[in-house]
């Protein structure tokens, strides 16, 4: 018996990570029943800490009187004012801008035709004309002026950095780290710190937009440069081309389409940020939406939000058409037509400078008030007919899911929450995620907004669960079904072009001001990117693997659950990461419609000078939450790759 049992090898199987995580959560809940209400670090909405008061008292210390920051602020302000004088504001002693509405429409249509095609030109002209008919011409041109300024500065900085990162491995690694951090931070976070240096106004808004919008063009330019075939570069060098000649004659021409995609993404990001920057007094449509949200005027908010969507569609279609257009010399016929079109544009600009009807958009043919009234009437009708259902869903989710989760996070001692989250980070990822989680949570305690941070975290986690569930279902469907992909892809693309403010309007009408409104808007905001990533992961599963499963009689559900989802789990983990970041960004913006917590703290910091320090601390808290969640999910993704 000894010889037999002595030869037997016994393996002790380690428990799964999910089991350990489940045990941690159960232990946390048990401890909550005992320690609820102890060391929760709760402060009231108008209460501040010593740190908050110190930040408020010293907010002008960094920027005021600093020649460097003053020079940047003045230069950027002059650029924005110049563009406003040209497009939107009365200028140079005239009651109208330098170029009136007719000239702007003509220029936009001509540029769309020159860089794209006639269909895009018609879309551009129709889109801008519709914005004017909405009664929002000046506000739209203010938004466009700020967007143009931010995009011009973003490209001026981003394309050279992208080229450098494309040519240098060391620069590429450094740029990747910085861009990862920049794209992890929600839009609100850029606003508060910049007002320290550049004060509230167009300069801070433009620089915040620059920081937010530059990463896409840097990334895609670097990717495009690094994707040029080595044979083409070697051929150019073998013919005696210098580094500059190789760059301008080979690398950039062959990278053109990808760089244009980067420009497209930068424009979309800039438009999104410009509207949010209304919180720091950025002019334009964002101000209209913000004031309407604050007064719960759904009709006005819908009208302005529709104008933002129209401008986003026009800019997206024009830049996409420019990227799709083949790189070739224009024919003689096209050159003649472009020249004739240029003359027509000059005539339109002359009319817009000479006649009032072509300078100021006519107000007697506006449809904006009818759109606002119709939206208000539809909202009232919808609330009367469906209010019982939508409000019932809101209350059920709030009472059944959100409140218990929020209570667990906010009523547990801060040290218990810290220990559990760090332990979960170690289990799901590794010590590389546990250490940043511990640091971020420690700093979150120091900010003095721990309670509000936990409220925001609760909404973020609940919304992320829904986003991942919906994203996986839609991603599997579109990844397996080409027809479904062709149906959903335009909807997902449109969803990614709309600025965050726009999502709040319909959900405000459906659910009123509440935390659930921000969660619902966050779900719709984050589902498109999650769905696309999951779909790409499903499509990347080798066909041979799927056919092998089918050949042994597996059902569709078995193929999905046993083959495609396990093989695509890296993509799913990435989708969770991106979903978290998008959700956090939107939940914070939802502070404007009743979500409260950190988003409200940031907005209150801009509106009330005595709460500026608390708003700044809340912005830092958002950064800490974003970094912590990003590190945990990325570590989990790396661990998944290691064991896959």
VEXTI-248887 format. One line per 10 residues: number of its first residue (from 1); for each residue x, y, z of C-alpha. Coordinates in steps of 0.25 Angstrom, whole numbers, plus 5000, padded with zeros to 4 digits. Example, Ala and Ser with C-alpha at 12.3 -4.5 7.8 and 13.67 -1.06 7.14 Angstrom:
2
1	5049/4982/5031 | 5055/4996/5029
//
This chain:
644
1	5000/5000/5000 | 5011/5009/5003 | 5018/5007/4990 | 5004/5009/4983 | 5000/5022/4990 | 5014/5027/4990 | 5014/5027/4975 | 5001/5035/4974 | 5003/5050/4970 | 4993/5059/4976
11	4991/5073/4970 | 4984/5083/4978 | 4976/5092/4969 | 4977/5107/4972 | 4964/5114/4973 | 4959/5123/4962 | 4961/5138/4963 | 4946/5140/4962 | 4944/5131/4974 | 4954/5139/4982
21	4948/5152/4977 | 4934/5147/4981 | 4939/5143/4995 | 4945/5157/4997 | 4932/5163/4993 | 4924/5154/5002 | 4934/5158/5014 | 4932/5172/5011 | 4917/5172/5011 | 4918/5164/5025
31	4927/5175/5030 | 4918/5186/5025 | 4907/5181/5034 | 4916/5182/5046 | 4923/5195/5043 | 4913/5203/5035 | 4914/5218/5037 | 4928/5218/5043 | 4939/5226/5037 | 4931/5230/5024
41	4938/5244/5023 | 4925/5250/5019 | 4924/5265/5017 | 4912/5274/5012 | 4911/5280/4999 | 4915/5294/5003 | 4925/5289/5014 | 4940/5290/5011 | 4953/5285/5016 | 4966/5292/5020
51	4971/5287/5006 | 4959/5293/4999 | 4960/5306/5005 | 4975/5307/5003 | 4973/5304/4988 | 4962/5315/4987 | 4971/5325/4994 | 4983/5322/4985 | 4976/5320/4972 | 4982/5332/4965
61	4996/5329/4970 | 5001/5321/4958 | 4995/5329/4947 | 4994/5343/4951 | 5005/5352/4947 | 5013/5340/4941 | 5018/5346/4927 | 5019/5332/4921 | 5005/5328/4924 | 5000/5342/4921
71	5006/5342/4907 | 5000/5328/4904 | 4986/5333/4909 | 4987/5346/4901 | 4992/5339/4888 | 4981/5329/4889 | 4970/5339/4892 | 4974/5347/4880 | 4973/5335/4871 | 4959/5332/4876
81	4955/5347/4875 | 4960/5348/4861 | 4952/5335/4857 | 4940/5341/4864 | 4942/5354/4856 | 4942/5347/4843 | 4931/5337/4846 | 4921/5341/4857 | 4923/5354/4864 | 4922/5369/4860
91	4936/5374/4856 | 4944/5386/4852 | 4933/5396/4854 | 4922/5388/4846 | 4910/5382/4852 | 4913/5369/4845 | 4925/5359/4844 | 4935/5360/4833 | 4928/5349/4826 | 4913/5347/4826
101	4905/5335/4826 | 4904/5333/4811 | 4920/5334/4810 | 4922/5324/4821 | 4912/5314/4815 | 4919/5316/4801 | 4933/5315/4807 | 4929/5302/4814 | 4922/5296/4802 | 4934/5299/4793
111	4944/5293/4803 | 4936/5281/4804 | 4935/5279/4789 | 4950/5282/4787 | 4955/5272/4797 | 4943/5262/4796 | 4932/5262/4786 | 4919/5269/4782 | 4910/5261/4791 | 4918/5265/4803
121	4918/5279/4798 | 4902/5279/4797 | 4902/5273/4811 | 4911/5284/4817 | 4903/5295/4811 | 4890/5289/4815 | 4895/5286/4829 | 4900/5300/4832 | 4887/5306/4826 | 4879/5297/4835
131	4887/5302/4847 | 4884/5316/4843 | 4869/5313/4841 | 4869/5308/4856 | 4872/5322/4860 | 4886/5318/4865 | 4895/5324/4855 | 4904/5333/4863 | 4905/5322/4874 | 4908/5312/4864
141	4919/5320/4858 | 4925/5323/4872 | 4926/5308/4874 | 4932/5307/4860 | 4942/5318/4863 | 4947/5311/4876 | 4947/5298/4869 | 4955/5303/4858 | 4965/5310/4867 | 4967/5297/4876
151	4968/5288/4864 | 4978/5297/4857 | 4987/5297/4870 | 4985/5282/4872 | 4990/5279/4858 | 5001/5289/4859 | 5006/5281/4871 | 5001/5268/4869 | 5005/5265/4855 | 5020/5268/4857
161	5019/5260/4870 | 5013/5248/4863 | 5024/5249/4852 | 5035/5249/4863 | 5028/5237/4870 | 5027/5230/4857 | 5042/5232/4854 | 5048/5229/4868 | 5045/5217/4876 | 5048/5224/4889
171	5039/5236/4886 | 5028/5226/4882 | 5029/5219/4896 | 5029/5232/4903 | 5017/5237/4895 | 5009/5225/4897 | 5010/5226/4912 | 5006/5241/4912 | 4995/5239/4902 | 4989/5227/4910
181	4988/5236/4922 | 4982/5248/4914 | 4972/5239/4908 | 4968/5232/4922 | 4964/5245/4928 | 4950/5250/4927 | 4947/5263/4920 | 4943/5270/4932 | 4957/5268/4938 | 4964/5277/4928
191	4956/5289/4931 | 4959/5293/4946 | 4974/5292/4946 | 4975/5300/4934 | 4967/5312/4940 | 4978/5313/4950 | 4988/5317/4939 | 4979/5323/4928 | 4967/5328/4936 | 4952/5325/4932
201	4950/5329/4917 | 4952/5325/4903 | 4967/5323/4905 | 4966/5312/4916 | 4955/5306/4908 | 4963/5305/4895 | 4975/5300/4902 | 4967/5289/4909 | 4961/5285/4896 | 4975/5285/4890
211	4980/5275/4901 | 4967/5266/4899 | 4967/5266/4884 | 4982/5265/4881 | 4984/5250/4885 | 4977/5244/4873 | 4985/5251/4862 | 4998/5248/4870 | 4995/5233/4871 | 4990/5231/4856
221	5001/5240/4850 | 5011/5231/4858 | 5004/5218/4854 | 5003/5223/4839 | 5018/5226/4839 | 5022/5213/4845 | 5013/5205/4836 | 5020/5210/4823 | 5027/5198/4817 | 5042/5197/4820
231	5044/5194/4805 | 5039/5208/4801 | 5048/5215/4811 | 5060/5207/4807 | 5057/5209/4792 | 5057/5224/4794 | 5070/5224/4803 | 5077/5216/4792 | 5074/5227/4782 | 5081/5237/4791
241	5069/5243/4798 | 5072/5251/4810 | 5064/5249/4823 | 5055/5261/4820 | 5053/5257/4805 | 5049/5243/4810 | 5039/5249/4820 | 5032/5258/4810 | 5033/5250/4798 | 5031/5236/4803
251	5026/5235/4817 | 5016/5246/4818 | 5009/5243/4804 | 5008/5228/4807 | 5002/5232/4821 | 4992/5242/4816 | 4979/5234/4818 | 4982/5230/4832 | 4987/5244/4836 | 4974/5249/4831
261	4966/5239/4839 | 4974/5245/4851 | 4970/5259/4847 | 4956/5254/4847 | 4956/5249/4861 | 4963/5261/4866 | 4952/5270/4860 | 4941/5261/4866 | 4948/5261/4880 | 4950/5276/4879
271	4935/5279/4876 | 4932/5270/4888 | 4941/5277/4897 | 4937/5291/4893 | 4923/5289/4897 | 4927/5283/4910 | 4936/5295/4912 | 4924/5304/4913 | 4926/5302/4928 | 4938/5311/4928
281	4931/5321/4919 | 4934/5316/4905 | 4925/5323/4896 | 4915/5316/4886 | 4905/5305/4886 | 4910/5299/4899 | 4906/5311/4907 | 4892/5309/4901 | 4891/5295/4905 | 4897/5297/4919
291	4887/5308/4922 | 4875/5300/4917 | 4880/5288/4925 | 4881/5297/4938 | 4867/5302/4936 | 4862/5288/4931 | 4857/5294/4918 | 4857/5281/4909 | 4852/5288/4897 | 4863/5299/4896
301	4874/5288/4900 | 4869/5279/4889 | 4869/5290/4878 | 4883/5294/4882 | 4888/5279/4883 | 4882/5276/4869 | 4891/5288/4864 | 4903/5282/4870 | 4900/5268/4864 | 4898/5275/4850
311	4911/5282/4851 | 4918/5269/4856 | 4912/5261/4844 | 4917/5272/4834 | 4931/5272/4840 | 4931/5257/4840 | 4926/5255/4826 | 4936/5265/4820 | 4948/5260/4827 | 4944/5246/4824
321	4942/5249/4809 | 4956/5256/4809 | 4962/5243/4814 | 4955/5234/4804 | 4958/5243/4792 | 4969/5237/4784 | 4983/5244/4784 | 4985/5248/4770 | 4986/5261/4762 | 4973/5267/4758
331	4969/5267/4744 | 4968/5279/4735 | 4953/5279/4735 | 4953/5278/4751 | 4963/5290/4751 | 4954/5298/4743 | 4942/5295/4751 | 4950/5298/4764 | 4954/5311/4758 | 4940/5315/4754
341	4935/5310/4768 | 4945/5319/4775 | 4940/5331/4767 | 4926/5328/4771 | 4931/5327/4786 | 4937/5341/4785 | 4924/5347/4779 | 4916/5340/4791 | 4926/5346/4801 | 4925/5360/4794
351	4910/5359/4795 | 4911/5355/4810 | 4920/5368/4813 | 4911/5377/4805 | 4896/5373/4807 | 4890/5371/4821 | 4881/5360/4816 | 4894/5352/4813 | 4901/5356/4825 | 4891/5353/4836
361	4883/5340/4835 | 4869/5344/4833 | 4861/5342/4846 | 4847/5342/4840 | 4848/5328/4834 | 4854/5321/4846 | 4849/5308/4851 | 4857/5307/4864 | 4845/5312/4872 | 4836/5302/4866
371	4846/5291/4868 | 4848/5295/4883 | 4833/5295/4885 | 4831/5282/4878 | 4842/5276/4886 | 4835/5281/4899 | 4821/5276/4895 | 4827/5262/4891 | 4834/5262/4905 | 4821/5266/4912
381	4813/5255/4904 | 4824/5245/4906 | 4824/5247/4921 | 4809/5247/4922 | 4808/5234/4914 | 4821/5227/4918 | 4825/5234/4930 | 4819/5223/4939 | 4828/5213/4932 | 4841/5221/4931
391	4840/5227/4945 | 4837/5213/4950 | 4849/5207/4943 | 4857/5218/4949 | 4852/5216/4963 | 4853/5201/4962 | 4868/5201/4957 | 4871/5212/4967 | 4865/5205/4979 | 4868/5191/4975
401	4883/5193/4970 | 4889/5207/4971 | 4885/5210/4986 | 4890/5197/4991 | 4903/5198/4984 | 4905/5213/4987 | 4902/5209/5002 | 4913/5199/5002 | 4923/5208/4997 | 4919/5221/5004
411	4915/5215/5018 | 4927/5206/5019 | 4939/5211/5026 | 4949/5217/5016 | 4960/5208/5021 | 4951/5196/5019 | 4948/5200/5004 | 4962/5203/5002 | 4967/5189/5007 | 4956/5182/4999
421	4959/5190/4986 | 4974/5188/4987 | 4972/5173/4989 | 4962/5172/4977 | 4973/5179/4969 | 4983/5169/4973 | 4974/5157/4970 | 4969/5162/4957 | 4982/5168/4952 | 4995/5167/4960
431	5003/5175/4970 | 5005/5185/4958 | 4991/5189/4959 | 4989/5188/4974 | 5000/5198/4977 | 4994/5209/4968 | 4980/5206/4974 | 4986/5208/4988 | 4993/5221/4984 | 4980/5226/4977
441	4971/5223/4988 | 4981/5229/4998 | 4981/5242/4990 | 4966/5241/4989 | 4965/5242/5004 | 4974/5254/5004 | 4965/5261/4994 | 4954/5262/5004 | 4943/5257/4995 | 4944/5243/4998
451	4929/5241/5000 | 4926/5248/4986 | 4936/5239/4980 | 4929/5227/4985 | 4916/5232/4980 | 4922/5234/4966 | 4929/5220/4967 | 4916/5213/4970 | 4909/5220/4957 | 4921/5217/4949
461	4922/5202/4953 | 4907/5200/4951 | 4907/5207/4937 | 4919/5199/4933 | 4912/5185/4936 | 4901/5189/4927 | 4910/5194/4916 | 4918/5182/4916 | 4906/5173/4916 | 4900/5181/4904
471	4913/5182/4897 | 4916/5167/4898 | 4902/5164/4892 | 4902/5174/4881 | 4917/5171/4878 | 4915/5156/4877 | 4903/5159/4868 | 4910/5169/4859 | 4923/5160/4859 | 4915/5148/4854
481	4905/5155/4845 | 4910/5164/4834 | 4896/5169/4831 | 4894/5173/4846 | 4908/5180/4845 | 4904/5188/4833 | 4891/5192/4840 | 4897/5196/4854 | 4910/5201/4849 | 4905/5215/4844
491	4897/5216/4857 | 4910/5213/4865 | 4918/5223/4857 | 4907/5234/4859 | 4907/5231/4874 | 4922/5233/4875 | 4921/5247/4868 | 4912/5253/4877 | 4917/5261/4889 | 4914/5257/4903
501	4904/5269/4906 | 4895/5264/4895 | 4893/5250/4901 | 4887/5257/4914 | 4875/5264/4907 | 4866/5252/4903 | 4869/5244/4916 | 4866/5257/4924 | 4852/5257/4917 | 4850/5242/4920
511	4855/5241/4934 | 4856/5255/4940 | 4867/5260/4948 | 4873/5248/4955 | 4886/5239/4957 | 4879/5229/4948 | 4878/5239/4936 | 4893/5240/4937 | 4895/5225/4937 | 4885/5223/4925
521	4893/5234/4917 | 4906/5228/4920 | 4901/5214/4916 | 4897/5220/4902 | 4910/5228/4901 | 4919/5216/4904 | 4912/5204/4897 | 4917/5208/4883 | 4932/5207/4886 | 4930/5194/4894
531	4921/5188/4883 | 4932/5191/4873 | 4943/5185/4881 | 4935/5172/4884 | 4931/5171/4870 | 4945/5172/4865 | 4950/5162/4875 | 4939/5152/4870 | 4943/5154/4855 | 4957/5152/4859
541	4954/5137/4864 | 4960/5128/4853 | 4950/5122/4844 | 4957/5109/4845 | 4954/5109/4860 | 4939/5112/4858 | 4938/5102/4847 | 4944/5091/4856 | 4934/5094/4866 | 4922/5093/4856
551	4928/5080/4850 | 4926/5073/4864 | 4911/5077/4865 | 4912/5089/4874 | 4900/5098/4874 | 4901/5113/4871 | 4901/5116/4886 | 4912/5106/4889 | 4921/5112/4878 | 4919/5126/4884
561	4920/5122/4899 | 4931/5111/4897 | 4939/5116/4886 | 4937/5131/4881 | 4936/5138/4895 | 4948/5130/4901 | 4957/5133/4889 | 4952/5147/4889 | 4954/5150/4904 | 4966/5159/4902
571	4957/5168/4893 | 4946/5167/4903 | 4955/5171/4914 | 4959/5183/4906 | 4945/5186/4904 | 4942/5186/4919 | 4954/5196/4920 | 4949/5206/4910 | 4935/5204/4915 | 4939/5208/4929
581	4946/5221/4924 | 4935/5225/4915 | 4925/5223/4926 | 4933/5231/4936 | 4934/5242/4927 | 4919/5243/4924 | 4915/5240/4939 | 4923/5252/4943 | 4916/5261/4932 | 4903/5255/4938
591	4906/5263/4950 | 4898/5275/4943 | 4885/5267/4942 | 4884/5262/4957 | 4895/5251/4958 | 4902/5260/4968 | 4915/5255/4974 | 4928/5259/4967 | 4922/5265/4955 | 4914/5274/4963
601	4926/5278/4971 | 4933/5282/4959 | 4922/5290/4953 | 4919/5297/4966 | 4934/5300/4967 | 4933/5308/4954 | 4919/5315/4958 | 4923/5318/4972 | 4936/5325/4975 | 4936/5320/4990
611	4935/5305/4985 | 4946/5307/4975 | 4956/5299/4983 | 4946/5288/4985 | 4943/5287/4970 | 4958/5286/4968 | 4960/5275/4978 | 4948/5268/4971 | 4955/5269/4958 | 4967/5262/4964
621	4958/5251/4970 | 4952/5248/4956 | 4967/5247/4951 | 4970/5237/4962 | 4957/5229/4960 | 4960/5228/4945 | 4975/5224/4947 | 4971/5214/4957 | 4961/5207/4949 | 4969/5208/4936
631	4981/5201/4943 | 4973/5190/4949 | 4966/5187/4936 | 4979/5187/4928 | 4986/5178/4938 | 4974/5168/4937 | 4976/5169/4922 | 4990/5166/4923 | 4988/5154/4932 | 4977/5149/4923
641	4987/5149/4911 | 4998/5142/4920 | 4988/5130/4923 | 4981/5130/4910
//
